[in-house]
Amino acid sequence: MTKVLIVGGTGRIGSSIAQDLLAHTDAEVVLTGRHPQRGQQAAQALGPRSQFLPLDLTEKDKLRAAIATADLVVHAAGPFHQRDTQVLQTCIEQGGNYLDVSDYRGFTRQALALTAAAQTAGVTAIVNTGVFPGISNSLVRQGVEALDQADAVQLSYIVAGSGGAGVTVMRTTFLGLQHPFDAWLDGQWQTVKPYTAREKLTFPSPYGDAYVYWYDMPEAMTLANSFPLQTVITKFGVVPDFYNRATWLTAHGLPKSVLQHPNTVEFLARISYWMTEVSDRFTGTGVAIRCDIQGTQAGETVHHHSAFVHDSAAIAAGIGAGYIAELLLSGELAQPGVYPVEQAVTTSQLLDALTRRQLSLQTPPLEARR
Protein backbone atom coordinates (compact mmCIF):
# COMPACT_ATOMS: atom_id res chain seq x y z
CA MET A 1 0.00 0.00 0.00
CA THR A 2 1.32 3.46 -0.88
CA LYS A 3 1.78 6.04 1.87
CA VAL A 4 1.16 9.78 1.67
CA LEU A 5 2.59 12.11 4.31
CA ILE A 6 0.54 15.30 4.69
CA VAL A 7 2.60 17.91 6.53
CA GLY A 8 0.09 20.13 8.30
CA GLY A 9 -2.54 17.48 7.72
CA THR A 10 -4.66 18.32 10.78
CA GLY A 11 -5.67 21.74 9.44
CA ARG A 12 -8.80 22.37 7.38
CA ILE A 13 -6.97 22.22 4.04
CA GLY A 14 -4.77 19.27 5.01
CA SER A 15 -7.78 17.29 6.22
CA SER A 16 -9.64 18.05 2.98
CA ILE A 17 -6.70 16.74 0.96
CA ALA A 18 -6.69 13.58 3.07
CA GLN A 19 -10.42 13.08 2.48
CA ASP A 20 -9.97 13.33 -1.27
CA LEU A 21 -7.03 10.90 -1.28
CA LEU A 22 -8.88 8.36 0.83
CA ALA A 23 -11.90 8.57 -1.47
CA HIS A 24 -10.00 8.27 -4.76
CA THR A 25 -6.90 6.19 -4.03
CA ASP A 26 -6.02 3.18 -1.88
CA ALA A 27 -3.19 5.07 -0.15
CA GLU A 28 -2.56 5.17 3.55
CA VAL A 29 -2.49 8.76 4.82
CA VAL A 30 -0.28 10.05 7.64
CA LEU A 31 -1.26 13.44 9.06
CA THR A 32 1.31 15.53 10.88
CA GLY A 33 0.76 18.38 13.29
CA ARG A 34 1.90 19.91 16.55
CA HIS A 35 -1.17 19.10 18.66
CA PRO A 36 -1.54 15.38 19.49
CA GLN A 37 -5.11 15.48 20.74
CA ARG A 38 -6.41 17.31 17.69
CA GLY A 39 -4.32 15.11 15.42
CA GLN A 40 -5.61 11.87 16.89
CA GLN A 41 -9.17 13.11 16.55
CA ALA A 42 -8.60 14.11 12.91
CA ALA A 43 -7.08 10.73 12.04
CA GLN A 44 -9.85 8.83 13.80
CA ALA A 45 -12.51 10.82 11.93
CA LEU A 46 -10.89 9.93 8.59
CA GLY A 47 -11.00 6.19 9.19
CA PRO A 48 -8.66 3.19 9.41
CA ARG A 49 -6.33 4.18 6.56
CA SER A 50 -5.39 7.38 8.38
CA GLN A 51 -2.95 7.88 11.24
CA PHE A 52 -1.39 10.79 13.08
CA LEU A 53 2.28 11.60 13.60
CA PRO A 54 3.20 14.43 16.02
CA LEU A 55 5.67 16.64 14.17
CA ASP A 56 6.95 20.20 14.29
CA LEU A 57 8.78 21.48 11.20
CA THR A 58 11.65 22.59 13.42
CA GLU A 59 12.30 18.89 14.22
CA LYS A 60 14.45 18.31 11.16
CA ASP A 61 15.63 14.79 11.97
CA LYS A 62 12.07 13.66 12.70
CA LEU A 63 10.85 15.34 9.49
CA ARG A 64 13.57 13.59 7.48
CA ALA A 65 12.65 10.22 8.98
CA ALA A 66 8.94 10.75 8.24
CA ILE A 67 9.61 11.73 4.63
CA ALA A 68 11.78 8.63 4.16
CA THR A 69 8.76 6.38 4.78
CA ALA A 70 6.42 8.14 2.31
CA ASP A 71 5.77 7.61 -1.39
CA LEU A 72 4.49 11.18 -1.67
CA VAL A 73 4.74 14.24 0.57
CA VAL A 74 2.04 16.93 0.56
CA HIS A 75 3.02 20.21 2.23
CA ALA A 76 -0.06 21.93 3.63
CA ALA A 77 1.48 23.68 6.64
CA GLY A 78 0.93 27.35 5.91
CA PRO A 79 1.09 30.24 5.97
CA PHE A 80 3.73 29.92 3.26
CA HIS A 81 4.82 33.52 3.80
CA GLN A 82 6.57 32.07 6.86
CA ARG A 83 7.91 28.84 5.34
CA ASP A 84 11.15 27.87 3.63
CA THR A 85 11.72 25.00 1.20
CA GLN A 86 13.17 22.49 3.67
CA VAL A 87 10.35 19.97 3.08
CA LEU A 88 10.89 20.09 -0.69
CA GLN A 89 14.67 19.94 -0.29
CA THR A 90 14.38 16.88 1.93
CA CYS A 91 12.15 15.18 -0.65
CA ILE A 92 14.73 15.88 -3.34
CA GLU A 93 17.53 14.53 -1.14
CA GLN A 94 15.56 11.32 -0.52
CA GLY A 95 14.12 10.95 -4.03
CA GLY A 96 10.44 11.29 -3.10
CA ASN A 97 7.73 13.15 -5.01
CA TYR A 98 6.21 16.31 -3.56
CA LEU A 99 3.33 18.73 -3.91
CA ASP A 100 2.17 21.69 -1.88
CA VAL A 101 -0.66 24.18 -1.50
CA SER A 102 1.64 27.20 -1.37
CA ASP A 103 0.06 30.55 -2.18
CA TYR A 104 2.96 33.02 -1.84
CA ARG A 105 5.15 34.01 -4.75
CA GLY A 106 8.27 34.34 -2.57
CA PHE A 107 7.99 30.67 -1.61
CA THR A 108 7.13 29.72 -5.18
CA ARG A 109 10.22 31.46 -6.50
CA GLN A 110 12.45 29.59 -4.03
CA ALA A 111 10.82 26.26 -4.90
CA LEU A 112 11.15 26.73 -8.66
CA ALA A 113 14.86 27.47 -8.18
CA LEU A 114 15.25 23.81 -7.15
CA THR A 115 14.11 22.51 -10.56
CA ALA A 116 17.54 21.31 -11.67
CA ALA A 117 18.14 19.48 -8.40
CA ALA A 118 14.73 17.78 -8.65
CA GLN A 119 15.38 16.73 -12.25
CA THR A 120 18.72 15.21 -11.29
CA ALA A 121 17.05 13.31 -8.43
CA GLY A 122 14.14 12.15 -10.61
CA VAL A 123 11.66 13.90 -8.31
CA THR A 124 8.39 15.36 -9.56
CA ALA A 125 7.36 18.37 -7.48
CA ILE A 126 4.21 20.39 -8.13
CA VAL A 127 3.72 23.70 -6.33
CA ASN A 128 0.66 25.95 -5.93
CA THR A 129 -1.94 23.18 -6.01
CA GLY A 130 -5.40 23.68 -4.51
CA VAL A 131 -8.25 25.83 -5.76
CA PHE A 132 -6.63 29.26 -6.19
CA PRO A 133 -3.87 28.84 -7.02
CA GLY A 134 -4.34 25.39 -8.50
CA ILE A 135 -7.59 24.82 -10.37
CA SER A 136 -7.40 28.49 -11.39
CA ASN A 137 -4.08 27.87 -13.19
CA SER A 138 -5.65 25.03 -15.16
CA LEU A 139 -8.57 27.24 -16.19
CA VAL A 140 -6.03 29.53 -17.81
CA ARG A 141 -4.28 26.64 -19.58
CA GLN A 142 -7.63 25.44 -20.92
CA GLY A 143 -8.43 28.93 -22.27
CA VAL A 144 -4.99 29.45 -23.79
CA GLU A 145 -5.28 26.11 -25.59
CA ALA A 146 -8.71 27.08 -26.95
CA LEU A 147 -7.35 30.18 -28.70
CA ASP A 148 -4.91 30.72 -31.54
CA GLN A 149 -3.31 33.42 -29.42
CA ALA A 150 -4.00 34.53 -25.86
CA ASP A 151 -3.02 38.07 -24.91
CA ALA A 152 -4.51 38.97 -21.53
CA VAL A 153 -5.79 36.99 -18.55
CA GLN A 154 -7.80 38.09 -15.55
CA LEU A 155 -8.41 35.62 -12.75
CA SER A 156 -10.99 36.77 -10.21
CA TYR A 157 -11.77 34.92 -7.00
CA ILE A 158 -14.44 35.30 -4.37
CA VAL A 159 -14.85 33.41 -1.12
CA ALA A 160 -17.95 33.36 1.03
CA GLY A 161 -17.03 34.16 4.62
CA SER A 162 -14.24 31.93 5.91
CA GLY A 163 -14.42 29.53 2.97
CA GLY A 164 -14.57 26.74 5.51
CA ALA A 165 -10.85 27.16 6.13
CA GLY A 166 -9.11 27.82 9.43
CA VAL A 167 -7.38 30.76 11.01
CA THR A 168 -4.18 30.06 9.01
CA VAL A 169 -5.92 31.23 5.83
CA MET A 170 -6.93 34.42 7.63
CA ARG A 171 -3.29 35.01 8.54
CA THR A 172 -2.35 34.54 4.89
CA THR A 173 -4.89 37.16 3.82
CA PHE A 174 -3.46 39.83 6.08
CA LEU A 175 0.13 38.92 5.25
CA GLY A 176 -0.77 39.48 1.61
CA LEU A 177 -1.80 43.09 2.32
CA GLN A 178 1.57 44.20 3.63
CA HIS A 179 3.54 45.02 0.49
CA PRO A 180 3.01 46.26 -3.09
CA PHE A 181 3.75 43.58 -5.67
CA ASP A 182 4.73 43.27 -9.32
CA ALA A 183 2.07 42.50 -11.93
CA TRP A 184 2.65 41.64 -15.60
CA LEU A 185 0.82 44.42 -17.46
CA ASP A 186 1.20 45.31 -21.14
CA GLY A 187 4.35 43.24 -21.48
CA GLN A 188 6.23 44.60 -18.49
CA TRP A 189 6.35 44.24 -14.72
CA GLN A 190 4.56 47.07 -12.96
CA THR A 191 4.05 47.68 -9.25
CA VAL A 192 0.50 47.64 -7.89
CA LYS A 193 -0.89 48.01 -4.39
CA PRO A 194 -2.92 45.22 -2.79
CA TYR A 195 -6.65 45.72 -2.36
CA THR A 196 -6.94 48.52 -4.91
CA ALA A 197 -8.87 48.86 -8.21
CA ARG A 198 -12.22 47.70 -6.81
CA GLU A 199 -14.25 46.07 -9.58
CA LYS A 200 -17.74 44.60 -9.75
CA LEU A 201 -18.02 41.34 -11.69
CA THR A 202 -20.75 38.80 -12.22
CA PHE A 203 -19.99 35.33 -10.86
CA PRO A 204 -21.94 32.12 -11.34
CA SER A 205 -24.85 31.26 -9.07
CA PRO A 206 -25.32 31.59 -6.16
CA TYR A 207 -23.09 34.68 -6.05
CA GLY A 208 -24.07 36.99 -8.89
CA ASP A 209 -22.50 40.45 -8.67
CA ALA A 210 -19.55 40.69 -6.29
CA TYR A 211 -16.53 42.94 -5.80
CA VAL A 212 -12.87 42.05 -6.25
CA TYR A 213 -9.55 43.87 -5.72
CA TRP A 214 -5.95 43.51 -6.76
CA TYR A 215 -4.35 40.74 -4.69
CA ASP A 216 -0.93 39.12 -4.96
CA MET A 217 -1.06 35.46 -6.00
CA PRO A 218 1.80 33.27 -7.26
CA GLU A 219 -0.05 32.55 -10.51
CA ALA A 220 0.39 36.22 -11.38
CA MET A 221 4.07 35.33 -11.73
CA THR A 222 3.97 31.74 -13.05
CA LEU A 223 1.33 32.29 -15.73
CA ALA A 224 3.38 35.13 -17.19
CA ASN A 225 6.30 32.72 -17.48
CA SER A 226 4.27 29.74 -18.68
CA PHE A 227 2.43 31.40 -21.58
CA PRO A 228 3.17 34.23 -24.06
CA LEU A 229 0.75 36.64 -22.37
CA GLN A 230 0.95 40.42 -22.30
CA THR A 231 -1.15 40.89 -19.15
CA VAL A 232 -1.99 38.79 -16.08
CA ILE A 233 -4.37 40.20 -13.47
CA THR A 234 -5.31 38.46 -10.21
CA LYS A 235 -8.12 39.86 -8.07
CA PHE A 236 -9.80 38.66 -4.89
CA GLY A 237 -12.86 39.54 -2.86
CA VAL A 238 -15.09 38.29 -0.07
CA VAL A 239 -18.84 37.86 0.30
CA PRO A 240 -20.50 39.69 2.03
CA ASP A 241 -19.05 42.97 0.81
CA PHE A 242 -18.60 44.56 4.24
CA TYR A 243 -15.57 42.27 4.72
CA ASN A 244 -14.03 43.88 1.64
CA ARG A 245 -14.59 47.33 3.12
CA ALA A 246 -12.96 46.26 6.37
CA THR A 247 -10.02 44.69 4.53
CA TRP A 248 -9.54 47.84 2.45
CA LEU A 249 -9.44 49.95 5.62
CA THR A 250 -6.91 47.58 7.11
CA ALA A 251 -4.68 47.68 4.03
CA HIS A 252 -4.80 51.44 3.55
CA GLY A 253 -5.71 52.86 6.94
CA LEU A 254 -3.19 51.24 9.26
CA PRO A 255 0.42 52.47 9.36
CA LYS A 256 2.71 50.00 7.62
CA SER A 257 4.67 49.40 10.81
CA VAL A 258 1.47 48.35 12.56
CA LEU A 259 0.12 46.24 9.67
CA GLN A 260 3.41 44.38 9.36
CA HIS A 261 3.72 43.56 13.06
CA PRO A 262 3.16 39.84 13.80
CA ASN A 263 0.87 40.65 16.74
CA THR A 264 -1.35 42.73 14.47
CA VAL A 265 -1.61 39.94 11.91
CA GLU A 266 -2.51 37.44 14.61
CA PHE A 267 -5.13 39.74 16.16
CA LEU A 268 -6.73 40.52 12.80
CA ALA A 269 -6.74 36.85 11.77
CA ARG A 270 -8.43 35.72 14.96
CA ILE A 271 -11.03 38.48 15.09
CA SER A 272 -11.84 37.89 11.40
CA TYR A 273 -12.19 34.18 11.98
CA TRP A 274 -14.50 34.81 14.92
CA MET A 275 -16.65 37.12 12.77
CA THR A 276 -16.90 34.64 9.92
CA GLU A 277 -17.92 31.86 12.29
CA VAL A 278 -21.07 33.90 12.77
CA SER A 279 -21.61 35.10 9.19
CA ASP A 280 -20.85 31.69 7.63
CA ARG A 281 -24.26 30.52 8.86
CA PHE A 282 -25.88 32.98 6.46
CA THR A 283 -23.39 33.26 3.58
CA GLY A 284 -22.06 29.72 3.35
CA THR A 285 -18.36 28.98 2.81
CA GLY A 286 -18.13 28.57 -0.95
CA VAL A 287 -15.69 29.73 -3.60
CA ALA A 288 -16.02 30.94 -7.18
CA ILE A 289 -13.31 31.45 -9.80
CA ARG A 290 -13.88 33.50 -12.92
CA CYS A 291 -11.29 33.28 -15.73
CA ASP A 292 -11.41 35.84 -18.54
CA ILE A 293 -8.98 35.62 -21.45
CA GLN A 294 -8.70 38.03 -24.37
CA GLY A 295 -7.11 36.73 -27.55
CA THR A 296 -7.65 35.85 -31.18
CA GLN A 297 -9.26 32.91 -32.96
CA ALA A 298 -9.32 32.57 -36.75
CA GLY A 299 -8.16 36.16 -37.06
CA GLU A 300 -10.95 37.52 -34.88
CA THR A 301 -10.62 39.09 -31.43
CA VAL A 302 -12.46 36.91 -28.93
CA HIS A 303 -13.15 36.57 -25.22
CA HIS A 304 -12.82 33.15 -23.59
CA HIS A 305 -14.68 32.82 -20.31
CA SER A 306 -14.71 29.93 -17.83
CA ALA A 307 -15.65 29.46 -14.20
CA PHE A 308 -15.52 27.03 -11.31
CA VAL A 309 -17.79 27.03 -8.27
CA HIS A 310 -17.86 24.89 -5.12
CA ASP A 311 -19.86 25.23 -1.93
CA SER A 312 -16.73 24.88 0.25
CA ALA A 313 -13.45 26.61 -0.52
CA ALA A 314 -11.61 24.26 1.85
CA ILE A 315 -13.00 21.12 0.20
CA ALA A 316 -12.27 22.58 -3.26
CA ALA A 317 -8.66 23.17 -2.21
CA GLY A 318 -8.51 19.55 -1.05
CA ILE A 319 -9.78 18.38 -4.42
CA GLY A 320 -7.34 20.63 -6.30
CA ALA A 321 -4.41 19.09 -4.44
CA GLY A 322 -5.90 15.62 -4.08
CA TYR A 323 -6.38 14.87 -7.76
CA ILE A 324 -2.78 15.86 -8.53
CA ALA A 325 -1.62 13.60 -5.70
CA GLU A 326 -3.71 10.86 -7.31
CA LEU A 327 -1.93 11.44 -10.65
CA LEU A 328 1.47 11.26 -8.97
CA LEU A 329 0.65 8.07 -7.08
CA SER A 330 -0.65 6.36 -10.22
CA GLY A 331 2.38 7.35 -12.28
CA GLU A 332 0.21 9.22 -14.75
CA LEU A 333 2.09 12.38 -13.80
CA ALA A 334 5.86 11.84 -13.84
CA GLN A 335 7.77 14.95 -14.85
CA PRO A 336 10.99 15.39 -12.85
CA GLY A 337 11.54 18.99 -11.81
CA VAL A 338 9.57 21.65 -9.93
CA TYR A 339 6.56 23.07 -11.74
CA PRO A 340 3.45 25.16 -11.19
CA VAL A 341 0.20 23.38 -11.96
CA GLU A 342 -0.31 24.82 -15.44
CA GLN A 343 3.05 23.45 -16.65
CA ALA A 344 2.53 19.91 -15.37
CA VAL A 345 -1.16 19.02 -15.49
CA THR A 346 -2.99 18.70 -18.81
CA THR A 347 -6.50 20.00 -19.38
CA SER A 348 -7.79 16.48 -19.95
CA GLN A 349 -6.30 15.34 -16.63
CA LEU A 350 -8.13 18.14 -14.83
CA LEU A 351 -11.44 17.49 -16.57
CA ASP A 352 -11.25 13.74 -15.98
CA ALA A 353 -10.50 14.32 -12.29
CA LEU A 354 -13.43 16.71 -11.89
CA THR A 355 -15.76 14.26 -13.66
CA ARG A 356 -14.73 11.50 -11.24
CA ARG A 357 -15.67 13.88 -8.42
CA GLN A 358 -18.98 14.80 -10.07
CA LEU A 359 -17.80 18.36 -10.70
CA SER A 360 -17.36 20.39 -13.88
CA LEU A 361 -16.22 23.73 -15.28
CA GLN A 362 -18.53 26.31 -16.77
CA THR A 363 -17.29 27.19 -20.27
CA PRO A 364 -19.70 29.28 -22.37
CA PRO A 365 -18.98 29.66 -26.13
CA LEU A 366 -16.34 32.14 -27.26
CA GLU A 367 -17.57 35.72 -27.56
CA ALA A 368 -16.39 37.82 -30.51
CA ARG A 369 -15.07 41.27 -29.59
CA ARG A 370 -15.09 44.00 -32.24
C-alpha positions in Angstrom: 0.0 0.0 0.0 1.3 3.5 -0.9 1.8 6.0 1.9 1.2 9.8 1.7 2.6 12.1 4.3 0.5 15.3 4.7 2.6 17.9 6.5 0.1 20.1 8.3 -2.5 17.5 7.7 -4.7 18.3 10.8 -5.7 21.7 9.4 -8.8 22.4 7.4 -7.0 22.2 4.0 -4.8 19.3 5.0 -7.8 17.3 6.2 -9.6 18.0 3.0 -6.7 16.7 1.0 -6.7 13.6 3.1 -10.4 13.1 2.5 -10.0 13.3 -1.3 -7.0 10.9 -1.3 -8.9 8.4 0.8 -11.9 8.6 -1.5 -10.0 8.3 -4.8 -6.9 6.2 -4.0 -6.0 3.2 -1.9 -3.2 5.1 -0.1 -2.6 5.2 3.6 -2.5 8.8 4.8 -0.3 10.0 7.6 -1.3 13.4 9.1 1.3 15.5 10.9 0.8 18.4 13.3 1.9 19.9 16.6 -1.2 19.1 18.7 -1.5 15.4 19.5 -5.1 15.5 20.7 -6.4 17.3 17.7 -4.3 15.1 15.4 -5.6 11.9 16.9 -9.2 13.1 16.6 -8.6 14.1 12.9 -7.1 10.7 12.0 -9.8 8.8 13.8 -12.5 10.8 11.9 -10.9 9.9 8.6 -11.0 6.2 9.2 -8.7 3.2 9.4 -6.3 4.2 6.6 -5.4 7.4 8.4 -3.0 7.9 11.2 -1.4 10.8 13.1 2.3 11.6 13.6 3.2 14.4 16.0 5.7 16.6 14.2 7.0 20.2 14.3 8.8 21.5 11.2 11.6 22.6 13.4 12.3 18.9 14.2 14.4 18.3 11.2 15.6 14.8 12.0 12.1 13.7 12.7 10.9 15.3 9.5 13.6 13.6 7.5 12.7 10.2 9.0 8.9 10.8 8.2 9.6 11.7 4.6 11.8 8.6 4.2 8.8 6.4 4.8 6.4 8.1 2.3 5.8 7.6 -1.4 4.5 11.2 -1.7 4.7 14.2 0.6 2.0 16.9 0.6 3.0 20.2 2.2 -0.1 21.9 3.6 1.5 23.7 6.6 0.9 27.4 5.9 1.1 30.2 6.0 3.7 29.9 3.3 4.8 33.5 3.8 6.6 32.1 6.9 7.9 28.8 5.3 11.2 27.9 3.6 11.7 25.0 1.2 13.2 22.5 3.7 10.3 20.0 3.1 10.9 20.1 -0.7 14.7 19.9 -0.3 14.4 16.9 1.9 12.1 15.2 -0.7 14.7 15.9 -3.3 17.5 14.5 -1.1 15.6 11.3 -0.5 14.1 11.0 -4.0 10.4 11.3 -3.1 7.7 13.1 -5.0 6.2 16.3 -3.6 3.3 18.7 -3.9 2.2 21.7 -1.9 -0.7 24.2 -1.5 1.6 27.2 -1.4 0.1 30.6 -2.2 3.0 33.0 -1.8 5.1 34.0 -4.7 8.3 34.3 -2.6 8.0 30.7 -1.6 7.1 29.7 -5.2 10.2 31.5 -6.5 12.5 29.6 -4.0 10.8 26.3 -4.9 11.2 26.7 -8.7 14.9 27.5 -8.2 15.2 23.8 -7.2 14.1 22.5 -10.6 17.5 21.3 -11.7 18.1 19.5 -8.4 14.7 17.8 -8.6 15.4 16.7 -12.2 18.7 15.2 -11.3 17.1 13.3 -8.4 14.1 12.2 -10.6 11.7 13.9 -8.3 8.4 15.4 -9.6 7.4 18.4 -7.5 4.2 20.4 -8.1 3.7 23.7 -6.3 0.7 26.0 -5.9 -1.9 23.2 -6.0 -5.4 23.7 -4.5 -8.2 25.8 -5.8 -6.6 29.3 -6.2 -3.9 28.8 -7.0 -4.3 25.4 -8.5 -7.6 24.8 -10.4 -7.4 28.5 -11.4 -4.1 27.9 -13.2 -5.6 25.0 -15.2 -8.6 27.2 -16.2 -6.0 29.5 -17.8 -4.3 26.6 -19.6 -7.6 25.4 -20.9 -8.4 28.9 -22.3 -5.0 29.4 -23.8 -5.3 26.1 -25.6 -8.7 27.1 -26.9 -7.4 30.2 -28.7 -4.9 30.7 -31.5 -3.3 33.4 -29.4 -4.0 34.5 -25.9 -3.0 38.1 -24.9 -4.5 39.0 -21.5 -5.8 37.0 -18.5 -7.8 38.1 -15.6 -8.4 35.6 -12.7 -11.0 36.8 -10.2 -11.8 34.9 -7.0 -14.4 35.3 -4.4 -14.8 33.4 -1.1 -18.0 33.4 1.0 -17.0 34.2 4.6 -14.2 31.9 5.9 -14.4 29.5 3.0 -14.6 26.7 5.5 -10.8 27.2 6.1 -9.1 27.8 9.4 -7.4 30.8 11.0 -4.2 30.1 9.0 -5.9 31.2 5.8 -6.9 34.4 7.6 -3.3 35.0 8.5 -2.4 34.5 4.9 -4.9 37.2 3.8 -3.5 39.8 6.1 0.1 38.9 5.3 -0.8 39.5 1.6 -1.8 43.1 2.3 1.6 44.2 3.6 3.5 45.0 0.5 3.0 46.3 -3.1 3.7 43.6 -5.7 4.7 43.3 -9.3 2.1 42.5 -11.9 2.6 41.6 -15.6 0.8 44.4 -17.5 1.2 45.3 -21.1 4.3 43.2 -21.5 6.2 44.6 -18.5 6.3 44.2 -14.7 4.6 47.1 -13.0 4.1 47.7 -9.3 0.5 47.6 -7.9 -0.9 48.0 -4.4 -2.9 45.2 -2.8 -6.6 45.7 -2.4 -6.9 48.5 -4.9 -8.9 48.9 -8.2 -12.2 47.7 -6.8 -14.2 46.1 -9.6 -17.7 44.6 -9.8 -18.0 41.3 -11.7 -20.8 38.8 -12.2 -20.0 35.3 -10.9 -21.9 32.1 -11.3 -24.9 31.3 -9.1 -25.3 31.6 -6.2 -23.1 34.7 -6.0 -24.1 37.0 -8.9 -22.5 40.4 -8.7 -19.6 40.7 -6.3 -16.5 42.9 -5.8 -12.9 42.1 -6.2 -9.5 43.9 -5.7 -5.9 43.5 -6.8 -4.3 40.7 -4.7 -0.9 39.1 -5.0 -1.1 35.5 -6.0 1.8 33.3 -7.3 0.0 32.5 -10.5 0.4 36.2 -11.4 4.1 35.3 -11.7 4.0 31.7 -13.0 1.3 32.3 -15.7 3.4 35.1 -17.2 6.3 32.7 -17.5 4.3 29.7 -18.7 2.4 31.4 -21.6 3.2 34.2 -24.1 0.8 36.6 -22.4 1.0 40.4 -22.3 -1.2 40.9 -19.2 -2.0 38.8 -16.1 -4.4 40.2 -13.5 -5.3 38.5 -10.2 -8.1 39.9 -8.1 -9.8 38.7 -4.9 -12.9 39.5 -2.9 -15.1 38.3 -0.1 -18.8 37.9 0.3 -20.5 39.7 2.0 -19.1 43.0 0.8 -18.6 44.6 4.2 -15.6 42.3 4.7 -14.0 43.9 1.6 -14.6 47.3 3.1 -13.0 46.3 6.4 -10.0 44.7 4.5 -9.5 47.8 2.4 -9.4 50.0 5.6 -6.9 47.6 7.1 -4.7 47.7 4.0 -4.8 51.4 3.5 -5.7 52.9 6.9 -3.2 51.2 9.3 0.4 52.5 9.4 2.7 50.0 7.6 4.7 49.4 10.8 1.5 48.4 12.6 0.1 46.2 9.7 3.4 44.4 9.4 3.7 43.6 13.1 3.2 39.8 13.8 0.9 40.6 16.7 -1.4 42.7 14.5 -1.6 39.9 11.9 -2.5 37.4 14.6 -5.1 39.7 16.2 -6.7 40.5 12.8 -6.7 36.9 11.8 -8.4 35.7 15.0 -11.0 38.5 15.1 -11.8 37.9 11.4 -12.2 34.2 12.0 -14.5 34.8 14.9 -16.7 37.1 12.8 -16.9 34.6 9.9 -17.9 31.9 12.3 -21.1 33.9 12.8 -21.6 35.1 9.2 -20.9 31.7 7.6 -24.3 30.5 8.9 -25.9 33.0 6.5 -23.4 33.3 3.6 -22.1 29.7 3.3 -18.4 29.0 2.8 -18.1 28.6 -0.9 -15.7 29.7 -3.6 -16.0 30.9 -7.2 -13.3 31.4 -9.8 -13.9 33.5 -12.9 -11.3 33.3 -15.7 -11.4 35.8 -18.5 -9.0 35.6 -21.5 -8.7 38.0 -24.4 -7.1 36.7 -27.5 -7.6 35.8 -31.2 -9.3 32.9 -33.0 -9.3 32.6 -36.8 -8.2 36.2 -37.1 -10.9 37.5 -34.9 -10.6 39.1 -31.4 -12.5 36.9 -28.9 -13.1 36.6 -25.2 -12.8 33.1 -23.6 -14.7 32.8 -20.3 -14.7 29.9 -17.8 -15.7 29.5 -14.2 -15.5 27.0 -11.3 -17.8 27.0 -8.3 -17.9 24.9 -5.1 -19.9 25.2 -1.9 -16.7 24.9 0.2 -13.5 26.6 -0.5 -11.6 24.3 1.9 -13.0 21.1 0.2 -12.3 22.6 -3.3 -8.7 23.2 -2.2 -8.5 19.6 -1.1 -9.8 18.4 -4.4 -7.3 20.6 -6.3 -4.4 19.1 -4.4 -5.9 15.6 -4.1 -6.4 14.9 -7.8 -2.8 15.9 -8.5 -1.6 13.6 -5.7 -3.7 10.9 -7.3 -1.9 11.4 -10.6 1.5 11.3 -9.0 0.7 8.1 -7.1 -0.7 6.4 -10.2 2.4 7.3 -12.3 0.2 9.2 -14.8 2.1 12.4 -13.8 5.9 11.8 -13.8 7.8 14.9 -14.8 11.0 15.4 -12.8 11.5 19.0 -11.8 9.6 21.6 -9.9 6.6 23.1 -11.7 3.4 25.2 -11.2 0.2 23.4 -12.0 -0.3 24.8 -15.4 3.0 23.4 -16.6 2.5 19.9 -15.4 -1.2 19.0 -15.5 -3.0 18.7 -18.8 -6.5 20.0 -19.4 -7.8 16.5 -20.0 -6.3 15.3 -16.6 -8.1 18.1 -14.8 -11.4 17.5 -16.6 -11.2 13.7 -16.0 -10.5 14.3 -12.3 -13.4 16.7 -11.9 -15.8 14.3 -13.7 -14.7 11.5 -11.2 -15.7 13.9 -8.4 -19.0 14.8 -10.1 -17.8 18.4 -10.7 -17.4 20.4 -13.9 -16.2 23.7 -15.3 -18.5 26.3 -16.8 -17.3 27.2 -20.3 -19.7 29.3 -22.4 -19.0 29.7 -26.1 -16.3 32.1 -27.3 -17.6 35.7 -27.6 -16.4 37.8 -30.5 -15.1 41.3 -29.6 -15.1 44.0 -32.2 
